[in-house]
Amino acid sequence: MRQAELIYEALGGIDERWPADAHRRPKRHFAAKAALLAACLLLMILVPTIGDILAPKGGVGWWQDEKLPLDIFEYNGTYYEVVPTTDSRTLRDFALPQQITPDMVGQALGWPNATHGTQEETQLYLYQPYEHIRTDTDGELRAQRAVMIAERGGVYSYALFCNFIPFDSNTHQEMSEMLAVYGIDEAADIAEVRIGSRGYTEAADIAYIYEVLQDSISMGNDSFQQLIFGPLDTEEARQTFSIELAESALEMELITTEGVVARNISYYPQIGYISWALNYYQLDKQL
């Protein structure tokens, strides 16, 4: 049996009551298992809505499942995962040093609003090597939000951006907002784009990819599911198509000139969409 079918069966398939009462589940680890917070996941394509998984801030959410090995906190309208320096695979994926030294700990930001998965008090700091990265979005300079530092009991860990906090199952961010998290304001801010097994470093290629991303139409999960699965008449047809999409998905990475890495972006060439951190983007050109 194909891998996608195994994943599909493990999730219990698409609910027969789709789309009204269906549900979705995130993968369980940010980078090591290629997903966190259902944020920009391959499995986002397999199961229809996030309503039962990620409730509005303050409501019942997936973090209350004790089986999930997630260490998440909320800060300034954003979810972050705490990644210890012992997680060498994740650090390698995000091009981060194995050791956090005192000179890497930047300005103190205070304590996050809430934590999920731990009872320890968390102190949040800027990641000093990235403190200077600013993005001009809508005439406002914004600091990168991709990497922070979390301190607990004198031990430093990385805090990696997961997603903006959604308030309903159709919340979404514009592509420019997502790029700003990583300090990307223009094509020149990107050093390399990886799509599947291919890497692009030529300025013309990167400029084209950046233009396609910027011109994309953003939408939330509900809108995406209705557009893609709504026209299909039967559950069997939806199951078959979701498996096809899962198998055709290509993982994307953006590496900035500053060394910031954006991962867990899925590109579905069959339908011309990108999923990234609970957002969907309809492309007007193929990548």
C-alpha positions as a Python dict, from the first residue, in 0.01 Angstrom:
ca = {
    (1, 'M'): (0, 0, 0),
    (2, 'R'): (125, 346, -82),
    (3, 'Q'): (259, 563, 199),
    (4, 'A'): (-7, 828, 147),
    (5, 'E'): (-280, 564, 178),
    (6, 'L'): (-130, 442, 504),
    (7, 'I'): (-128, 796, 637),
    (8, 'Y'): (-482, 845, 518),
    (9, 'E'): (-610, 530, 691),
    (10, 'A'): (-422, 617, 1011),
    (11, 'L'): (-612, 945, 1019),
    (12, 'G'): (-941, 773, 961),
    (13, 'G'): (-1000, 921, 618),
    (14, 'I'): (-1216, 1218, 535),
    (15, 'D'): (-1523, 1239, 749),
    (16, 'E'): (-1843, 1141, 569),
    (17, 'R'): (-2001, 1456, 704),
    (18, 'W'): (-1750, 1673, 521),
    (19, 'P'): (-1728, 1964, 510),
    (20, 'A'): (-1949, 2063, 804),
    (21, 'D'): (-1818, 1835, 1078),
    (22, 'A'): (-1484, 1708, 950),
    (23, 'H'): (-1165, 1753, 1144),
    (24, 'R'): (-791, 1760, 1093),
    (25, 'R'): (-486, 1676, 1294),
    (26, 'P'): (-135, 1819, 1282),
    (27, 'K'): (183, 1617, 1254),
    (28, 'R'): (369, 1600, 1578),
    (29, 'H'): (709, 1764, 1557),
    (30, 'F'): (811, 2090, 1400),
    (31, 'A'): (1097, 1988, 1177),
    (32, 'A'): (1200, 1638, 1268),
    (33, 'K'): (858, 1513, 1166),
    (34, 'A'): (808, 1787, 907),
    (35, 'A'): (524, 1963, 1078),
    (36, 'L'): (410, 2158, 1372),
    (37, 'L'): (81, 2307, 1462),
    (38, 'A'): (-55, 2174, 1136),
    (39, 'A'): (132, 2471, 1012),
    (40, 'C'): (212, 2421, 649),
    (41, 'L'): (170, 2047, 659),
    (42, 'L'): (147, 1778, 401),
    (43, 'L'): (-147, 1639, 592),
    (44, 'M'): (-335, 1966, 559),
    (45, 'I'): (-441, 1838, 220),
    (46, 'L'): (-575, 1512, 356),
    (47, 'V'): (-824, 1617, 618),
    (48, 'P'): (-1056, 1910, 579),
    (49, 'T'): (-1074, 2157, 867),
    (50, 'I'): (-878, 2278, 1167),
    (51, 'G'): (-1179, 2381, 1371),
    (52, 'D'): (-1157, 2084, 1610),
    (53, 'I'): (-779, 2106, 1635),
    (54, 'L'): (-680, 2466, 1684),
    (55, 'A'): (-948, 2656, 1868),
    (56, 'P'): (-943, 3035, 1895),
    (57, 'K'): (-702, 3172, 2151),
    (58, 'G'): (-814, 3079, 2500),
    (59, 'G'): (-1033, 2791, 2383),
    (60, 'V'): (-989, 2417, 2391),
    (61, 'G'): (-711, 2316, 2153),
    (62, 'W'): (-493, 2030, 2035),
    (63, 'W'): (-224, 2108, 2293),
    (64, 'Q'): (-445, 1954, 2561),
    (65, 'D'): (-376, 1611, 2412),
    (66, 'E'): (-107, 1471, 2643),
    (67, 'K'): (13, 1238, 2367),
    (68, 'L'): (145, 1526, 2160),
    (69, 'P'): (517, 1589, 2230),
    (70, 'L'): (486, 1961, 2164),
    (71, 'D'): (623, 2248, 2367),
    (72, 'I'): (440, 2556, 2244),
    (73, 'F'): (393, 2906, 2374),
    (74, 'E'): (204, 3212, 2257),
    (75, 'Y'): (366, 3550, 2215),
    (76, 'N'): (242, 3863, 2044),
    (77, 'G'): (-21, 3686, 1838),
    (78, 'T'): (213, 3407, 1733),
    (79, 'Y'): (281, 3045, 1824),
    (80, 'Y'): (637, 2931, 1884),
    (81, 'E'): (783, 2589, 1957),
    (82, 'V'): (1070, 2552, 2201),
    (83, 'V'): (1348, 2349, 2037),
    (84, 'P'): (1633, 2237, 2267),
    (85, 'T'): (1992, 2249, 2149),
    (86, 'T'): (2000, 1869, 2175),
    (87, 'D'): (1765, 1850, 1876),
    (88, 'S'): (2049, 1845, 1626),
    (89, 'R'): (1832, 1753, 1329),
    (90, 'T'): (1604, 2052, 1369),
    (91, 'L'): (1898, 2285, 1424),
    (92, 'R'): (2061, 2153, 1109),
    (93, 'D'): (1739, 2199, 912),
    (94, 'F'): (1718, 2562, 1022),
    (95, 'A'): (2093, 2632, 998),
    (96, 'L'): (2120, 2716, 1369),
    (97, 'P'): (2429, 2664, 1590),
    (98, 'Q'): (2431, 2366, 1824),
    (99, 'Q'): (2527, 2584, 2118),
    (100, 'I'): (2364, 2905, 2238),
    (101, 'T'): (2626, 3133, 2393),
    (102, 'P'): (2548, 3444, 2602),
    (103, 'D'): (2644, 3679, 2317),
    (104, 'M'): (2365, 3523, 2107),
    (105, 'V'): (2098, 3622, 2361),
    (106, 'G'): (1949, 3956, 2261),
    (107, 'Q'): (1698, 4195, 2410),
    (108, 'A'): (1461, 4052, 2670),
    (109, 'L'): (1100, 4046, 2550),
    (110, 'G'): (930, 3928, 2867),
    (111, 'W'): (716, 3624, 2935),
    (112, 'P'): (483, 3463, 2679),
    (113, 'N'): (108, 3483, 2733),
    (114, 'A'): (58, 3110, 2775),
    (115, 'T'): (243, 2783, 2741),
    (116, 'H'): (126, 2441, 2630),
    (117, 'G'): (316, 2123, 2708),
    (118, 'T'): (517, 2252, 3002),
    (119, 'Q'): (462, 2415, 3339),
    (120, 'E'): (800, 2587, 3338),
    (121, 'E'): (814, 2964, 3325),
    (122, 'T'): (962, 3086, 2998),
    (123, 'Q'): (1161, 3404, 2944),
    (124, 'L'): (1176, 3513, 2581),
    (125, 'Y'): (1465, 3696, 2413),
    (126, 'L'): (1552, 3814, 2066),
    (127, 'Y'): (1804, 3602, 1878),
    (128, 'Q'): (2094, 3847, 1862),
    (129, 'P'): (2244, 3731, 1529),
    (130, 'Y'): (1911, 3818, 1363),
    (131, 'E'): (1826, 4133, 1562),
    (132, 'H'): (1922, 4366, 1278),
    (133, 'I'): (1693, 4201, 1023),
    (134, 'R'): (1405, 4431, 942),
    (135, 'T'): (1134, 4410, 677),
    (136, 'D'): (946, 4708, 536),
    (137, 'T'): (585, 4592, 530),
    (138, 'D'): (315, 4847, 450),
    (139, 'G'): (557, 5127, 533),
    (140, 'E'): (643, 4980, 873),
    (141, 'L'): (978, 4828, 964),
    (142, 'R'): (930, 4493, 1138),
    (143, 'A'): (1185, 4268, 1303),
    (144, 'Q'): (1214, 3908, 1188),
    (145, 'R'): (1003, 3672, 1398),
    (146, 'A'): (1131, 3337, 1276),
    (147, 'V'): (1383, 3264, 1553),
    (148, 'M'): (1380, 3369, 1918),
    (149, 'I'): (1548, 3234, 2230),
    (150, 'A'): (1360, 3084, 2525),
    (151, 'E'): (1520, 3055, 2868),
    (152, 'R'): (1401, 2824, 3145),
    (153, 'G'): (1592, 2781, 3466),
    (154, 'G'): (1910, 2918, 3315),
    (155, 'V'): (1893, 2686, 3012),
    (156, 'Y'): (1863, 2839, 2667),
    (157, 'S'): (1666, 2687, 2381),
    (158, 'Y'): (1553, 2812, 2043),
    (159, 'A'): (1197, 2930, 1989),
    (160, 'L'): (1089, 2878, 1628),
    (161, 'F'): (794, 3042, 1459),
    (162, 'C'): (502, 2806, 1398),
    (163, 'N'): (209, 3018, 1292),
    (164, 'F'): (11, 3328, 1360),
    (165, 'I'): (-266, 3248, 1607),
    (166, 'P'): (-583, 3175, 1407),
    (167, 'F'): (-918, 3280, 1546),
    (168, 'D'): (-1129, 3061, 1322),
    (169, 'S'): (-1085, 2784, 1067),
    (170, 'N'): (-1064, 3031, 778),
    (171, 'T'): (-809, 3273, 922),
    (172, 'H'): (-521, 3338, 685),
    (173, 'Q'): (-223, 3564, 628),
    (174, 'E'): (-112, 3736, 310),
    (175, 'M'): (206, 3601, 153),
    (176, 'S'): (386, 3928, 232),
    (177, 'E'): (310, 3875, 602),
    (178, 'M'): (458, 3528, 598),
    (179, 'L'): (771, 3642, 413),
    (180, 'A'): (814, 3930, 658),
    (181, 'V'): (845, 3680, 944),
    (182, 'Y'): (1172, 3568, 786),
    (183, 'G'): (1293, 3914, 693),
    (184, 'I'): (1209, 3882, 324),
    (185, 'D'): (1109, 4214, 170),
    (186, 'E'): (1220, 4162, -188),
    (187, 'A'): (1370, 3898, -415),
    (188, 'A'): (1721, 4018, -330),
    (189, 'D'): (1664, 3902, 30),
    (190, 'I'): (1651, 3539, -88),
    (191, 'A'): (1976, 3350, -149),
    (192, 'E'): (1828, 3015, -247),
    (193, 'V'): (1494, 2848, -310),
    (194, 'R'): (1458, 2471, -288),
    (195, 'I'): (1159, 2300, -444),
    (196, 'G'): (1161, 1925, -405),
    (197, 'S'): (1505, 1801, -507),
    (198, 'R'): (1596, 2115, -702),
    (199, 'G'): (1771, 2426, -579),
    (200, 'Y'): (1762, 2771, -739),
    (201, 'T'): (2031, 3030, -675),
    (202, 'E'): (2032, 3235, -995),
    (203, 'A'): (1895, 3586, -943),
    (204, 'A'): (1654, 3557, -1237),
    (205, 'D'): (1506, 3231, -1108),
    (206, 'I'): (1466, 3368, -757),
    (207, 'A'): (1307, 3688, -889),
    (208, 'Y'): (1054, 3482, -1083),
    (209, 'I'): (969, 3261, -785),
    (210, 'Y'): (937, 3564, -559),
    (211, 'E'): (702, 3732, -805),
    (212, 'V'): (484, 3421, -824),
    (213, 'L'): (467, 3402, -445),
    (214, 'Q'): (385, 3771, -405),
    (215, 'D'): (112, 3758, -669),
    (216, 'S'): (-55, 3454, -512),
    (217, 'I'): (-410, 3471, -377),
    (218, 'S'): (-428, 3386, -7),
    (219, 'M'): (-712, 3196, 155),
    (220, 'G'): (-796, 3003, 469),
    (221, 'N'): (-861, 2635, 514),
    (222, 'D'): (-1239, 2649, 469),
    (223, 'S'): (-1213, 2835, 139),
    (224, 'F'): (-943, 2605, 11),
    (225, 'Q'): (-1132, 2288, 98),
    (226, 'Q'): (-1448, 2415, -69),
    (227, 'L'): (-1265, 2511, -388),
    (228, 'I'): (-1062, 2190, -418),
    (229, 'F'): (-1291, 1923, -272),
    (230, 'G'): (-1631, 2088, -303),
    (231, 'P'): (-1684, 1997, -671),
    (232, 'L'): (-1619, 1627, -599),
    (233, 'D'): (-1945, 1434, -557),
    (234, 'T'): (-1842, 1136, -345),
    (235, 'E'): (-1624, 1059, -47),
    (236, 'E'): (-1435, 806, -257),
    (237, 'A'): (-1349, 1074, -510),
    (238, 'R'): (-1229, 1306, -234),
    (239, 'Q'): (-1018, 1028, -82),
    (240, 'T'): (-860, 943, -414),
    (241, 'F'): (-784, 1304, -499),
    (242, 'S'): (-643, 1384, -154),
    (243, 'I'): (-403, 1089, -186),
    (244, 'E'): (-297, 1206, -531),
    (245, 'L'): (-225, 1552, -399),
    (246, 'A'): (-30, 1417, -103),
    (247, 'E'): (187, 1206, -329),
    (248, 'S'): (254, 1492, -571),
    (249, 'A'): (343, 1748, -304),
    (250, 'L'): (688, 1908, -318),
    (251, 'E'): (848, 2056, -9),
    (252, 'M'): (982, 2411, -41),
    (253, 'E'): (1251, 2597, 149),
    (254, 'L'): (1352, 2960, 134),
    (255, 'I'): (1701, 3052, 254),
    (256, 'T'): (1760, 3424, 298),
    (257, 'T'): (2082, 3615, 240),
    (258, 'E'): (2100, 3650, 619),
    (259, 'G'): (2084, 3273, 663),
    (260, 'V'): (1727, 3254, 794),
    (261, 'V'): (1554, 2935, 678),
    (262, 'A'): (1182, 2907, 604),
    (263, 'R'): (1068, 2544, 590),
    (264, 'N'): (756, 2330, 601),
    (265, 'I'): (611, 2490, 289),
    (266, 'S'): (428, 2248, 62),
    (267, 'Y'): (376, 2306, -310),
    (268, 'Y'): (105, 2116, -497),
    (269, 'P'): (190, 2152, -869),
    (270, 'Q'): (-116, 1947, -969),
    (271, 'I'): (-349, 2222, -854),
    (272, 'G'): (-110, 2518, -839),
    (273, 'Y'): (-135, 2584, -465),
    (274, 'I'): (104, 2632, -175),
    (275, 'S'): (21, 2556, 188),
    (276, 'W'): (219, 2732, 457),
    (277, 'A'): (132, 2760, 826),
    (278, 'L'): (-243, 2707, 790),
    (279, 'N'): (-256, 2939, 490),
    (280, 'Y'): (-322, 2841, 130),
    (281, 'Y'): (-195, 3035, -170),
    (282, 'Q'): (-333, 3000, -522),
    (283, 'L'): (-58, 3063, -778),
    (284, 'D'): (-119, 3222, -1115),
    (285, 'K'): (193, 3051, -1260),
    (286, 'Q'): (368, 2721, -1206),
    (287, 'L'): (690, 2724, -1008),
}
